[in-house]
Amino acid sequence: MLAIATGCSVRVQAQNNPKMDKFVSELMGKMTVDEKIGQLNLVTGGEAVTGSVVSTGVESKIKSGQIGGIFSMSSPAKIRAAQELAVKQSRLGIPIIFGMDVIHGYKTLFPIPLGLAATWDMTLIRESARIAAIEATADGLNWTFSPMVDISRDPRWGRISEGSGEDTYLSSRIAAEMVKGYQGTDLKANNTLMACVKHFALYGAAESGRDYNTTDMSLHRMYNEYLPPYKAAIDAGAGTVMASFNDINGVPATANKWLMTDVLRQQWGFKGMVVTDYTGINELVDHGLGDLQTVSALALKAGIHMDMVGEGFLTTLKKSLDEGKISLAEIDEACRLVLIAKYKLGLFDDPFRYCNDKRAKDNILTATHLAKAREVAAKSFVLLKNEQHTLPLKKSGTVALIGPLANTGSNMPGTWSVSADLENTPSLLEGMQAALGNKVKIIHHLGSNLISDAAYQERATMFGRSIPRDERPEADIIAEAVQVASSADVIVAALGESSEMSGESSSRTDLDIPATQRRLLEALLKTGKPVVLVLFAGRPMTLTWEHEHVPAILNVWFGGTETGKAVADVLFGDVNPSGKLPATFPKNVGQIPLYYAAKTTGRPLAEDAWFQKFRSNYLDVDNQPLYPFGYGLSYTHFHYGDIRLSKTSLRPSEKILATVRLSNTGNYDGEEVVQLYLRDVYASITRPVKELKGFQKVFLKKGESRDIQFEITSEDLKFYNNDLQFVAEPGDFKLFIGTNSNDAKETQFTLLD
């Protein structure tokens, strides 16, 4: 089933636009083979390069029709200049498509995608993508390599920060919203970006959490757990798809005809173009599939249409055509899809529609955009612990802001913020000072180095994200920090990861807070003053010690441009935290992979048991996470009533209404994410103990109660069986509604034949 393709190509699917098809066909009729191959070549413009190879001879290649697209180039002036070369100096004047990794904002940066997912707010997530599109297109771009929808259940993998976490349903919902936010309702509008869903497929399941590593997975796990977010993005209208780096059951994605043609095009009906990731075709050589000519042909035959940076297509496809190793029809198919993408963006109508200096001045980093970024950041933060109501803090007195993440503006945007203005991004200290003014006195100290090992710290602060080091003995630095903190009423410890400790090629085997920061935290706790840990993280971390000893922990991920102000908003009670974890936090690395939607075994551990001999467990730690999926505290308290079902049996054509009374019984207004989970009790294949199937984010004033209702149909009960049939099997189902995947009310219903 997963064999490498060697046969003829699949015919391009009709686009249902006769005018477009006629235009593209007539244009292709004028093109030479070399010009068609040139359209398949995507090069880098040299800005914000995300790989080790930089394109050369770009100007001459544009003039000779050897470039179809450029990425990592921005500003109306630069893009206009490159576009003029294409439309005025190449033989046929075919415009270029311009892309960039606009992942969680353009110049106005929103939280990293894992943080965006923690909002569980689909409206805000779509708005963040819409603002990113407005800003990026104002700077000349028309294509983004986003959303990244890879499911990951291994937080050692650095790119978990770039996705939406571990859950299929939540990630699918977010994937669709991001596509709609980028693309809007009209791709020809000059403020919409063509989306590129990535990385197809299964990249987040890389073995041992090591980036680019192999993936081996059963088909029913693929279809049930890992493929749905990609399909959700396709169904939402994503214009393009990016192939992943990893091999899948022995066949690298970039050469995987089953994946790129059978699944993507034939099963799902995708009609857009597929682009490789950075030098993805060239890397097939190291995968062991052949030399550059061989693997370029394999990629084209598999269903790849654009070659990012590697130029394997440009330099070998003509030779392969002459030798009969590929067909002209296969080149034509790829060229047609690239030209269609450009047509849909309106580039043939006006190649310079995105090159407007006034828009660049008026639509980037606006007050409205910054206000929205601040709102989204505050709603992404997850309150992990709040012992004895340490938070919110009073807007008075003196706060000691201590730690290596306290005064580093360049780290606030987070990983994959390639277009950020790192020189002018406020640090946490600066943002808090701006938000609080003269109400609170803030005193600051570095506290410790990010990491004791200077070489490790250098690796962890690449791409301009440096954090100053103090080369004095650690004990001296900490002692000085404690002395500064001794004059404060409360200590805020800004600790955790730097932004580049997560992201691409930033896998980690140790997910603890770095040891020198831990020792600083121990010393701060010994002062006897209230300590709040503001945790910066691009992934779930192992916080067992911190949970046991620190009275308050606020996970702020990396919140983007307005991080500092948003942290102040939450710490001092202007915003009640409402974020919920999109990924499980383990107690230690040995529990990984640890995720809520696991399957039971034939020897399950008894409920609430720590250890039982001859049961599925560990000798040294229990099976439970430190913080479960969906977890997040509030300054107020929400009470859940019992679940009420409209009926206890369901026929395929019917629906059940599940209702729960939610009450805000605390002292603050607040938002709660009400989560619905289902379990198929008996099935033809083993099924997860629980699956998210719905959620609602609800605002309640203190003292307010409201009935929250969910509708369940047989569609919610379907899964792919071992024959890959999408079915709902009659039988009993458990239904859970609650505040997280572990803490929920439970009832039961039956699906009838």
HELIX and SHEET records of a PDB file:
HELIX    1   1 PRO A   18  LYS A   30  1                                  13    
HELIX    2   2 VAL A   33  GLY A   38  1                                   6    
HELIX    3   3 VAL A   58  LYS A   63  1                                   6    
HELIX    4   4 PRO A   76  GLU A   84  1                                   9    
HELIX    5   5 LEU A   85  GLN A   89  3                                   5    
HELIX    6   6 PRO A  113  THR A  119  1                                   7    
HELIX    7   7 MET A  122  ALA A  138  1                                  17    
HELIX    8   8 GLY A  158  GLU A  162  5                                   5    
HELIX    9   9 THR A  168  GLN A  183  1                                  16    
HELIX   10  10 TYR A  203  ALA A  205  5                                   3    
HELIX   11  11 GLU A  207  GLY A  209  5                                   3    
HELIX   12  12 LEU A  219  ARG A  221  1                                   3    
HELIX   13  13 MET A  222  TYR A  226  3                                   5    
HELIX   14  14 PRO A  228  ASP A  235  1                                   8    
HELIX   15  15 ALA A  253  ALA A  255  5                                   3    
HELIX   16  16 LYS A  257  LYS A  257  1                                   1    
HELIX   17  17 TRP A  258  GLN A  267  3                                  10    
HELIX   18  18 GLU A  283  HIS A  287  1                                   5    
HELIX   19  19 LEU A  292  ALA A  302  1                                  11    
HELIX   20  20 GLY A  312  ASP A  322  1                                  11    
HELIX   21  21 LEU A  328  LYS A  344  1                                  17    
HELIX   22  22 ASP A  357  ASP A  362  1                                   6    
HELIX   23  23 ALA A  367  SER A  380  1                                  14    
HELIX   24  24 GLU A  387  HIS A  389  5                                   3    
HELIX   25  25 GLY A  409  ASN A  411  5                                   3    
HELIX   26  26 LEU A  422  ASN A  424  5                                   3    
HELIX   27  27 LEU A  428  LEU A  436  1                                   9    
HELIX   28  28 ALA A  454  ARG A  459  1                                   6    
HELIX   29  29 GLU A  474  ALA A  485  1                                  12    
HELIX   30  30 SER A  499  MET A  501  5                                   3    
HELIX   31  31 ALA A  515  LEU A  525  1                                  11    
HELIX   32  32 THR A  544  HIS A  549  1                                   6    
HELIX   33  33 THR A  563  LEU A  571  1                                   9    
HELIX   34  34 VAL A  589  GLN A  591  5                                   3    
HELIX   35  35 SER A  714  LEU A  717  5                                   4    
SHEET    1   A 5 TRP A 143  THR A 144  0                                        
SHEET    2   A 5 ILE A  97  MET A 100  1                                        
SHEET    3   A 5 GLY A  69  PHE A  71  1                                        
SHEET    4   A 5 ASN A  41  THR A  44  1                                        
SHEET    5   A 5 ASP A 307  MET A 308  1                                        
SHEET    1   B 3 CYS A 196  PHE A 200  0                                        
SHEET    2   B 3 THR A 240  ALA A 243  1                                        
SHEET    3   B 3 MET A 273  VAL A 275  1                                        
SHEET    1   C 2 ASP A 247  ILE A 248  0                                        
SHEET    2   C 2 VAL A 251  PRO A 252 -1                                        
SHEET    1   D 6 VAL A 382  ASN A 386  0                                        
SHEET    2   D 6 ALA A 552  TRP A 557 -1                                        
SHEET    3   D 6 VAL A 531  PHE A 536  1                                        
SHEET    4   D 6 VAL A 490  GLY A 496  1                                        
SHEET    5   D 6 THR A 398  ILE A 402  1                                        
SHEET    6   D 6 LYS A 441  HIS A 445  1                                        
SHEET    1   E 3 PHE A 638  TYR A 640  0                                        
SHEET    2   E 3 LYS A 655  ASN A 664 -1                                        
SHEET    3   E 3 ARG A 644  LEU A 645 -1                                        
SHEET    1   F 3 PHE A 638  TYR A 640  0                                        
SHEET    2   F 3 LYS A 655  ASN A 664 -1                                        
SHEET    3   F 3 SER A 705  THR A 713 -1                                        
SHEET    1   G 5 SER A 649  LEU A 650  0                                        
SHEET    2   G 5 ALA A 744  LEU A 751  1                                        
SHEET    3   G 5 GLY A 731  GLY A 738 -1                                        
SHEET    4   G 5 GLY A 670  ASP A 680 -1                                        
SHEET    5   G 5 GLU A 691  LEU A 700 -1                                        
SHEET    1   H 2 PHE A 719  TYR A 720  0                                        
SHEET    2   H 2 PHE A 726  VAL A 727 -1                                        
END                                                                             
